[in-house]
Amino acid sequence: MNQQQVGVIGLADLGKDIALNIESRGFSVSVYSHSSSKTKEFIKKEAKGKRVVGTYSISEFVHSLKKPRNTKDIIK
């Protein structure tokens, strides 16, 4: 897996918007949600064709990021 520049944890409306906004400014993004179905749906729909990678565990999320790791946690 290529390493992404920014990570977003949380895929409620705000997390989705932030991930897409960051990607639209030229950054590659990893996303993680405690709900794997939310992650899969986001990757298949809103993030389709974009530089956004879905991850399905915290470990996978952390390892998907370039160092130094830059994350945004979105808590609902």
Buried (B, 14 or more C-beta within 10 A) or exposed (E): EEEBBBBBBBBEEBBBEBBBEBBEEEBBBBBBBEEEEBBEBBBEEBBEEBBBBBBEEEEBBBEBBBEEBBEBEBEE
